[in-house]
Amino acid sequence: MSTFFTSTNNSSFNVSLIWFGTAVSVAEIMTGTFLAPLGMKDGFLAILVGHVIGGIILYLAGIIGANKRCSASESINLSFGKLGSVSFSLLNTIQLIGWTSIMTIIGAQAFNKLMASLWNMGENTILWTIIIGLFPCIWIFSTMDFVSKINKVVMLCLLLASLYLGFGAVVSANEVVTSLDESMSFGMAVELNIAMCLSWMPVISDYTRTLKNHTGTLSCVVAYCFGSILMYTIGLGSAVHYGITDICDIFMLSRLGVISLVVILLSTVTTNFITINSSSICLNHISNQLDVKYTAFFVCIISTLLAIFLSMEQYETFLYFIAATFAPLFAIAFSEYFFSHNIYHQNSFITGKNCLLWLIGFIAYELLIDYSTFIGITVPVMLAIAIINIFVNQLIGAKKFSLNKRY
């Protein structure tokens, strides 16, 4: 399968930089602001707990790709059969395009508001949406050597700017009385952190499959979690400090000026590059006749057009929907790979038993989301589906053994 990452410079360090860049995004800062009702202490604890859990799940997904040398779509083929894998690819492509559009919307709105504040420019949201949405084309049609070099510079700039942005707010957050009065349970806060990690679970194998060892997979997960914890903390501290959750207003109050514009543009582009690349890989899995670069360009165009017409009202719901979709799916994949060793389904056209289990897990997540536990709802749902799948596989194996022995 073709991909952008075919250069010999595709080292663990270079790929880890890409994953750090994925975490450094305005979307993650914005999600961190949602935790402000908990305050700094409990909010930061929720960030740590959520990212530890989410990071472990993300690592397990990446290990399958690293061991099998296969993309996320191909790894799902092991548990859900060929048709199930194609269905997953379509579903993943849709959510990745949606995710790209959402990040473009956030970036464009923040960019527009800051430009109006700094230089009194009028309403140009559509213009900034087009510019930010199409900017990843520079990465798409460049060589991996160029991408690796520019990513190193971009990551350094983003890290320094992000640290500067969050330092003042986080340090002084406890000294300012917040005006936020929204309610959020600790479990729901943890779930928001896990959901963000899970949103990248269908993507990580597209990158870890090219790495030579498990250390490379671990470094990618650590790089992402470090960047994500940093972004969430900046969002949390800024919201508590300023008493607002509007990411555009937070950037204006930070008084970073042009630096804010650079952070918004580069962070949105580097994150969108990941989603666009994985979308093209999913489409390539469905039909290997497609050229990955031109497919990525097509995805870029579609996500930009959607960003012009979509709104951000359902952003939090979108995150939970991703978790509801992929938590049970990967619970089945993990139990198949690590316990049942794919002995029944990897050559099947479709696996009805696993598809039914996925549907049960999806419904269970949606029904239980309002009754979240201390560690969220993802872990209980995943454990339940995995245990049921292992038990059913044991019964199937025992039945087959009994039939073979009888005849």
ChimeraX attribute file (.defattr): number of C-alpha atoms within 10 A of each C-alpha:
attribute: neighborCount
match mode: 1-to-1
recipient: residues
	/A:1	9
	/A:2	14
	/A:3	16
	/A:4	20
	/A:5	18
	/A:6	11
	/A:7	11
	/A:8	8
	/A:9	15
	/A:10	18
	/A:11	16
	/A:12	22
	/A:13	16
	/A:14	19
	/A:15	24
	/A:16	23
	/A:17	21
	/A:18	26
	/A:19	28
	/A:20	27
	/A:21	30
	/A:22	26
	/A:23	28
	/A:24	30
	/A:25	29
	/A:26	26
	/A:27	26
	/A:28	23
	/A:29	27
	/A:30	23
	/A:31	24
	/A:32	30
	/A:33	26
	/A:34	23
	/A:35	33
	/A:36	30
	/A:37	23
	/A:38	22
	/A:39	19
	/A:40	20
	/A:41	9
	/A:42	15
	/A:43	23
	/A:44	22
	/A:45	15
	/A:46	27
	/A:47	25
	/A:48	18
	/A:49	20
	/A:50	26
	/A:51	27
	/A:52	18
	/A:53	20
	/A:54	26
	/A:55	23
	/A:56	15
	/A:57	22
	/A:58	30
	/A:59	21
	/A:60	21
	/A:61	26
	/A:62	29
	/A:63	21
	/A:64	24
	/A:65	26
	/A:66	24
	/A:67	16
	/A:68	12
	/A:69	19
	/A:70	21
	/A:71	27
	/A:72	29
	/A:73	29
	/A:74	22
	/A:75	23
	/A:76	27
	/A:77	26
	/A:78	23
	/A:79	31
	/A:80	30
	/A:81	24
	/A:82	22
	/A:83	15
	/A:84	22
	/A:85	24
	/A:86	22
	/A:87	16
	/A:88	24
	/A:89	25
	/A:90	18
	/A:91	14
	/A:92	25
	/A:93	22
	/A:94	16
	/A:95	20
	/A:96	28
	/A:97	23
	/A:98	20
	/A:99	24
	/A:100	28
	/A:101	27
	/A:102	24
	/A:103	25
	/A:104	32
	/A:105	30
	/A:106	22
	/A:107	29
	/A:108	27
	/A:109	20
	/A:110	26
	/A:111	25
	/A:112	21
	/A:113	20
	/A:114	21
	/A:115	19
	/A:116	14
	/A:117	13
	/A:118	12
	/A:119	8
	/A:120	10
	/A:121	12
	/A:122	11
	/A:123	13
	/A:124	15
	/A:125	18
	/A:126	18
	/A:127	13
	/A:128	21
	/A:129	25
	/A:130	19
	/A:131	15
	/A:132	23
	/A:133	29
	/A:134	18
	/A:135	19
	/A:136	23
	/A:137	18
	/A:138	13
	/A:139	19
	/A:140	20
	/A:141	14
	/A:142	12
	/A:143	14
	/A:144	19
	/A:145	15
	/A:146	11
	/A:147	19
	/A:148	21
	/A:149	12
	/A:150	12
	/A:151	21
	/A:152	16
	/A:153	10
	/A:154	19
	/A:155	21
	/A:156	13
	/A:157	17
	/A:158	23
	/A:159	18
	/A:160	11
	/A:161	16
	/A:162	21
	/A:163	14
	/A:164	15
	/A:165	23
	/A:166	21
	/A:167	15
	/A:168	15
	/A:169	24
	/A:170	20
	/A:171	12
	/A:172	13
	/A:173	21
	/A:174	15
	/A:175	11
	/A:176	12
	/A:177	12
	/A:178	17
	/A:179	13
	/A:180	16
	/A:181	10
	/A:182	10
	/A:183	11
	/A:184	13
	/A:185	18
	/A:186	21
	/A:187	20
	/A:188	22
	/A:189	30
	/A:190	29
	/A:191	31
	/A:192	24
	/A:193	29
	/A:194	30
	/A:195	27
	/A:196	22
	/A:197	26
	/A:198	27
	/A:199	25
	/A:200	22
	/A:201	25
	/A:202	28
	/A:203	26
	/A:204	27
	/A:205	31
	/A:206	26
	/A:207	28
	/A:208	31
	/A:209	22
	/A:210	22
	/A:211	19
	/A:212	14
	/A:213	14
	/A:214	15
	/A:215	12
	/A:216	23
	/A:217	30
	/A:218	21
	/A:219	19
	/A:220	26
	/A:221	26
	/A:222	21
	/A:223	21
	/A:224	26
	/A:225	24
	/A:226	17
	/A:227	22
	/A:228	27
	/A:229	23
	/A:230	22
	/A:231	28
	/A:232	30
	/A:233	28
	/A:234	26
	/A:235	31
	/A:236	31
	/A:237	30
	/A:238	33
	/A:239	32
	/A:240	29
	/A:241	25
	/A:242	19
	/A:243	20
	/A:244	17
	/A:245	22
	/A:246	15
	/A:247	23
	/A:248	19
	/A:249	15
	/A:250	22
	/A:251	21
	/A:252	17
	/A:253	12
	/A:254	16
	/A:255	12
	/A:256	15
	/A:257	15
	/A:258	12
	/A:259	17
	/A:260	21
	/A:261	18
	/A:262	17
	/A:263	25
	/A:264	24
	/A:265	23
	/A:266	24
	/A:267	24
	/A:268	29
	/A:269	26
	/A:270	24
	/A:271	25
	/A:272	30
	/A:273	23
	/A:274	22
	/A:275	25
	/A:276	27
	/A:277	26
	/A:278	30
	/A:279	27
	/A:280	27
	/A:281	30
	/A:282	30
	/A:283	23
	/A:284	20
	/A:285	21
	/A:286	19
	/A:287	11
	/A:288	13
	/A:289	9
	/A:290	15
	/A:291	15
	/A:292	23
	/A:293	20
	/A:294	14
	/A:295	18
	/A:296	26
	/A:297	19
	/A:298	14
	/A:299	23
	/A:300	27
	/A:301	17
	/A:302	16
	/A:303	27
	/A:304	25
	/A:305	16
	/A:306	18
	/A:307	26
	/A:308	19
	/A:309	10
	/A:310	13
	/A:311	13
	/A:312	13
	/A:313	8
	/A:314	10
	/A:315	14
	/A:316	13
	/A:317	10
	/A:318	18
	/A:319	22
	/A:320	21
	/A:321	18
	/A:322	21
	/A:323	26
	/A:324	26
	/A:325	22
	/A:326	25
	/A:327	28
	/A:328	30
	/A:329	26
	/A:330	24
	/A:331	26
	/A:332	27
	/A:333	27
	/A:334	22
	/A:335	22
	/A:336	24
	/A:337	16
	/A:338	11
	/A:339	15
	/A:340	18
	/A:341	15
	/A:342	19
	/A:343	14
	/A:344	16
	/A:345	20
	/A:346	19
	/A:347	15
	/A:348	15
	/A:349	14
	/A:350	19
	/A:351	20
	/A:352	13
	/A:353	13
	/A:354	22
	/A:355	18
	/A:356	11
	/A:357	19
	/A:358	23
	/A:359	15
	/A:360	14
	/A:361	26
	/A:362	20
	/A:363	14
	/A:364	16
	/A:365	25
	/A:366	15
	/A:367	10
	/A:368	14
	/A:369	17
	/A:370	13
	/A:371	13
	/A:372	19
	/A:373	18
	/A:374	15
	/A:375	19
	/A:376	28
	/A:377	25
	/A:378	28
	/A:379	19
	/A:380	14
	/A:381	21
	/A:382	24
	/A:383	16
	/A:384	13
	/A:385	25
	/A:386	24
	/A:387	15
	/A:388	15
	/A:389	22
	/A:390	16
	/A:391	13
	/A:392	13
	/A:393	20
	/A:394	14
	/A:395	12
	/A:396	13
	/A:397	15
	/A:398	12
	/A:399	12
	/A:400	12
	/A:401	11
	/A:402	11
	/A:403	10
	/A:404	9
	/A:405	8
	/A:406	7
	/A:407	5
